[in-house]
């Protein structure tokens, strides 16, 4: 009977795995290339082996029953670290011409195979219902976390090494590690806290959907190489262009294209969502009106396990189907600060002086529409004026420039000449003050947008990002 239960759980794991693969294959990677998918799958198995090896070593020297240690270190830390290592190896050395979508998709494949082998191993150790709960929740956890780590790793690969993109990896990895640890802790605790697990999965799913939508604005690696730019460098230019376009549209009183947050949902997704919502409603009705049926047909199952498996999980799947890929990438790309926050820039060298404005500053640098960027050679000294506060003794250099006039027919959006500047040293005071001003500006715009919802004007199409 134990082998029968193990076989059932393995089949369920495989169905979940193939379902997610097909869904995200269609969403992220329409040109099917099964060679790389197969390699990523086996990389996932290898990462599971590495995690298991580390856990065996830890168990040899650090035997403990402490739930926090088991959840956040023994399990989450080792598994997320092993997954990070193999996704990095795959992205960096296997897939040479890549986009951010590639990183997300192959991270999902690698994470899915990790979850599959883990569920198969657990099938010999756990009772059926706890095993079922862990299988149907752990599989999406590993899949979605793999996609999130793949996203941040691709941002790292495509970014300028001088801008410390490793911070992006640490941010993404820590998020996955913390949520994975939280998931483990509730699983180890058992009881009523199990009903929190679907909420964790929903948060991870929505975060992955957000980064997928954001990734639509990024180009493949070959495009950045042709421009002699990195992803993060180009993003500074793109954000300036977006703000500048909004200002010129506003001044010209031209109507902007109406962009909605959600895309139109396909009929087949509505049907599939309806099926799972029906399952959710049926088992919810059974739980509240006919609890005796649970005791009669599902012997040995705890109330929290029933609610998590048969009530919350169908609801989670329906959310996956209806909201998967529904965020409109154009909305996130076009929706910028309602009234951009302007920072004045004064740049001078030994032989040239020019002033400009910029809308976005990072620790790496900024982009500004200097009229004659070719005159900036060597070291440049800058002064910034932001919210009546002046910052001086800041230096940098031009790392990319555009000296041509805008050509609307070529689709450059009216991009005038300008220069991308890299700081010699990070101006920490300027950066933190800029972030603080942006935070206040953002909140102010939110209040304005709320007021405009009740008193709309014809040109209220662009909101805060």
Buried (B, 14 or more C-beta within 10 A) or exposed (E): EEEEBBEBBBEBBBEBBEBBBEBBBEBBBEEEEEEBBEBBBBBBBBBBBBBBEBBEEBEEEEEEEEBEBBBBBBBBBBBBBBBBBBBBEBBEEBBEEBBBBBBBBBBBBBBBBBBBBBBBEBBEEBEBBBBBBBBBBBBBBBBBBBBBBBBBBBBBBBBBEBBBBEEBBEEBBEBBBEBBBBBBBBBBEBEEEBBBBBEBBBBBBEBBBBBBBBBBBBBBBEEBEEEEBBBBBBBBBBBBBBBBBBBEBBEEEEEBEEBEEEBEBEEEBEEBBEEBBEBBEEBBEBBEEEEEEBEEEBEEBBBBBBBBBBBBBBBBBBBBBBBBBBBBBBBBBBBBBBBBBBBBBBBBBEEBEBBBBBBBBBBBBBBBBBEEBEBBEEEBBBBBBBEEEEBEEBEBBBBBBBBEEEEEEEEBBEBBBBBBBBBEEBBEEBBEBBEEBBEEBBEBBEEBBEEEEEEEEEEBBBBBB
